[in-house]
Amino acid sequence: MEKGEVDLTGAKQNTGVWLVKVPKYLSQQWAKASGRGEVGKLRICKNHGKTEVSFTLNEELTAIDGLEHKNACAPREHPFTMQTVGGQTLAVFSETSSGQSEERSDGSSSASGAGAGPDKMALEGVVVQKAECRSAVDDNYMKLKKLQIEESSKPVRLSLQLDKAVTSNYKPVANHAYNLEYERKKKEEGKRSRAAKQQVLDMLFSAFEKHQYYNIKDLVDITKQPVTYLKEILRDIGIYNVKGTHKNTWELRPEYRHYHGEEKTDA
């Protein structure tokens, strides 16, 4: 058979299979069985004309791993709840790749596996019965559910006390450089006391006699005044350029302009 084709021998033999939903812990216990060892026994009987099905887990597979309490055991008895297939058409396929075989159930209308690369794909049978395998509610089951709930409710992140200092390159710092710079500027601003308005105006007019354009940082350095206070005064006598060659700079209003030799010198 060529790669990519499906072996339909199972369809010719009209093989019927059961599709059974089992608890997660039960499938995990089955996975522990060495090789193709026996995982349990399936019992089918008639009770007053009604079919009853149950599964008994091997005692060797009842020990549950991954829980702090080592005395947790999986229940052994698992009665089946039978369900009808209904109008669905379901089938079981097997894929063989590199010597490994894996069986799975899927809808017959699905083209799963086509072009995916399995060496061989075969139809094992059509689902004729659906069922749900449930645990019998006994002491082992109640204890197991209690421990599982306790495990799931544990916080994912825990606070731990370090025994030694962190030696990685990403050590925590008390304060970052940009925070320190901001605090320094803020402290420096707080130390600046406001001078009389006329005194500030004199300093501004004197500066603008030398240059026509100034940014706010230069004017703060010249006047030694807080930025907010300085901007209040500049709005009365100046114009702030928001575009053009001298964007983000201040200049005097035309009525206040006076330059030596009637020449304008750009900053």
N, C-alpha and C positions, 0 to 999 in steps of 0.2 A: 504494500500500500504506500502511495506517495505521501510525502510530508504535506500536511494541511488537509488531507482527507479524513473523514470520520468513519470509523468501523461501526456498521449498523447491525452486526450479528445479534446483539441483544434485542433489537426490535423484532427480528425474525423469530426469536425464541419466545417472544411475548413474556419477558421476565418482569414480574411485578415487584416493586420495592416499597418500603415504608419510609416516609419522611418524618423524623422524630426530632422535636425540639427538646434539648436537655439543659439543665442548669450549668452555669459557667464552671462552678467548682467540680462538677462531675466530669466534664470534658477535660479539665486539667488533671484530674486523677487518672483518667484513661490514658493520657499522654505519658504517664509514668510507667505504664506497663512495658516491660522489656520485650523487644522484638514483637512477635505476634502472640504474646501470652494472653491468657484468658482474663478479661476484666470483670466478668460477672455472668449471671445467668438470667435468661428471659423466660418468664413463665406465662403461658397462655392457657386459660381454662374457661369453661362455661359455667355460669351461675344463673340458674333459672332461665336458661335460654339466652342470657346476655354474656357476651365475650368480655372477660376481664384479663388485662395484661399488666404485668409488673416486672420490674428489673431489680435484681439483688446484686449489689456491688461486692466484689471480692473483699474479704476482710483485710488482706494485705495492702489494699489501696485506700483504706479509710483514714490514714494519718494525713492531716493537713499541714503543709509547710507554709512558711511566710507569716505566721502569727506568733506573737510573743508567748502566748499560752500553748505549750506543747501538748496539752491534754485535749486539744480540740480534735474531733473526729468527724468525718463525713458520715451522714446517714447511710445505711445500707439498703433500706427498702425504698423503692421509687415506683409508685403506681402510675399507670398511663391514663391520660384522658384522651379518648379516641375522638377524632374529628373527621368530617367528610372532606373529600377532595373538592367537591363542588364542581363548578364549570371550568376549573383550571386544568391545563394539561402540563404536567411537570415531569421531568426526566432527570436521571442521574448519569453524568458523564465521568469518564476517567481520563486523565492526562498522563502520559508517560514521557519524561524528559530526562536525558542523561542517566537512564537506568532507574529513576525514581518515579513512583506512581502515586498519584494523588486523586482521590475521588471527591466530587462535589455535586450538589444538586442545583438545577437551574431550570428555567422555563424553556419549553421546547422551541419557542419562537426566537430565543436568543441565539446569536451566532458567535457566542463566546468561544475564544480560542482560535478563531480563524485568523491566520496571519500572525498570531502572537508568538509562534515559534515552538510549540510542543512537538516532539518527535512523533507522537502517536496520540490520537484522540478517539475514544470509543464510547458508544452508548451502552450503558450497563443495564438499564431497565427504565420502565415508566412507573411513576409514583401511583400506587393504587390505594394507599392509606396514609393519612396524616395523624400524628399523635403528639401529645405533650407529656414529657416525662417530668413528674413532680416528686419532690421529696415528701416522705411521710413525716408528719409533724410529731416528732418525738423529742426526747431530751437532747440527743446529739444535734438535731437540727436547730433547736432553740438556742443552744449554746453556741453553735457555729454562727448563726445570724447575729447574735449579740456581739461576738468578737469581731465580726466583719463590720458592723456598725461603728464599734469603738475605733477600729483601725481607720475607717474612712473619715471619721470626725476629727482625727488628729490634725493639727495645723501643719501645713506644708513647710512653713518657715519657722524656725525656732531661734530664740536669742541665746547665744552661747558666750561664755566668758573665755577670753583668750589667755592662754598660758604664757605666751611670749609675744613680743612686739611684731607687728607686720613688717616684713622685709621686702615686699614687692615694690615696684616702681610707682605704684598708684597709692601713695600714702595719703591719708586724710590730712587736710591743713586746717588750722584754726580760722584763717581768713584768707580769701583770695586777693591777688595783687590789685585787680580792678576795684574791689571793695575798699581796699586800703587807700587807693588813689582818690576814690570818691569821697571818703571820709576826710582825707586831707584837704581837698578842695572845699568841702562843706565847712570845715573848721576854719579855714582861711577866710572864707566869705563872712563867717560870723564875727571874725575879729575886725573887719572893716567897719568903721563908724561912718555914718553919713555926714558929709560936710554940708555947709549952707549951700542952698541952690545957686546963689549968685557966684559963689566961689567955684562951684562945678562948671557953671556957664563960662566963667573966665578961662578956666583950663581948656574947655572944649573949643572956644573961639580961638584961643592961642594955638591949639593943635591944628585946627582947620585952616589957619593962615599959612601953615607949612605944607599941608597936603590936602587934596580935595576929598579923598576917599579913605575911610578907615573901617576895619571890621571891629566887632564889639570887643573882641579879646584885647586888641591894641588899646582901645579907649579905656578899658578897665585897668590896664597896666599904667596908663598915663594919669588917670584920675584917682586910682586906688579907691573906687567906690563899688558898692554892691551892684551886681548886674541889674537887678530889678529896679533899683532906684535910678541907675544911670539910664536905662531904657525909658523911664517915665520922662526924664528931662529931654532926651533925644527926640521924643515924639513931638515936643513943642517947637523944636528948632531945626529938626533934620528930616531927611527923607531916606527910607530904607529901600535899597534897590533889590528887587526880587528876580530880575532877569537882566540880560545884557552882559556886556564885557565886565562890569563891576558888580556882578551878582553877589548878594549877601554882604554888602558894605553900606555904610552910612555916609551921607553927605549933607551939607547945610542946605536949607531952603534958599531959593534965590534972593530973598530979601535980607538974608543974614550973611551972604557971601562977601568976602573981602580978601583978596590975595595980593601979596606984595608984587608990584610991577604988573598987576592985572594979568598974571600968568597962573595957570592951573597946573599943579604938579600932582601926578597920580602917585598913590602909595605903592 
